[in-house]
Amino acid sequence: MIVAGVYSHNNGQAIIESQYPAELAEIYGVVAAVDAHHYKNKVSHEQRSEGKLFYSPVGMNQAFKEQFHALGWQPIKVYCDYPTQYYAPGYTPSSKPHPGARPYREMDFAKNKIGVEVQLGKYAFMVYNVSAKMTIFHNLGYIDVGVEIVPIKDLAGEMSSGVSYFEQLVWDLTQRGAADIDIPVLVLGITKSSL
């Protein structure tokens, strides 16, 4: 695959290029190592495109995982102890949590204080990753900067319906602007390389 779009949120590009050049080179190397053409194998069952082959987000995500893990990038899982003191007086939850099913948040990949999220799915998760999750993991001391990897619109159009894309995220972030709590994030828009 190739990086076809680059957006710097809260000075993310300049900071990552100057302070984390080796890690950024690894990220670009991972993108280049994933061959999207191997993952155009999802048969559509949607009425508008019955029988058409789409790129599989699951397959591509697995390929990214294998490539990042081979370079020592690992996920970070943080367990959540949800507060109960904010319930209204007299309210008692009707169900108890399942033993062993403790809620958590997870960063896809991290190395040397850089967090990476690969988002090939629903739009809301892209905005959440940049505007909430990366800030939370920064506040907990796990990362200083973030990289969000998302498809360009052309690639998203060849995936299942509802897949988010780079252009949407960039528009929202530019309209929103950077907040005081935002960390530097580099958004990379990816697409298939031409054969």
ZIMO-V390634 format. One line per field, one symbol per residue. ss: DSSP state (~ for helix, > for strand, _ for the rest). phi: phi as a letter, one per 40 degrees, with the letter a starting at -180 (. if undefined). psi: psi as a letter, one per 20 degrees, with the letter a starting at -180 (. if undefined). A space follows every 10 residues. Layout:
ss = ???
phi = ???
psi = ???
This chain:
ss = _>>>>>>>>_ _~~~~~~~~_ ~~~~~~~~~~ ~~~__~~~~_ _>>___~~~_ __>>__~~~~ ~~~~~~~~~~ ___>>>>>>_ __________ __________ ___>>>>>>> >__>>>>>>_ _>~~~~~~~~ ~~~~~~~~~_ ____>>>>>> >_~~~~____ __>__~~~~~ ~~~~~~____ ___>>>>>>> >____
phi = .bcbabbbbf gdccccccbb cccccccccc dccccdccbc acccbcdcad gccbcccccc dcccdccccc bgcbcbbbcb bccbccccdg cbdcbcccdg bccabbcdaa afgbbbbbbb bccdccccdc cbdccccccc gcbbbbbbbb ccddcdcbbd cgccadcccc dcccccgcbd ccccbbcbcb acccc
psi = rqoiqppopl kggggghhil hghhhgghhg ghioohhijm joppjqhikp iqprpohggg ghgggggghh jjpqqpppqp npqiijqqpi pppiqqqppi mpqrqppgqq pljppppook cqghhggggg ifghgghghi jhqhrqppoq qqggghikaq qjprrghggg gghhhgrprh iqrppppppq rqqq.
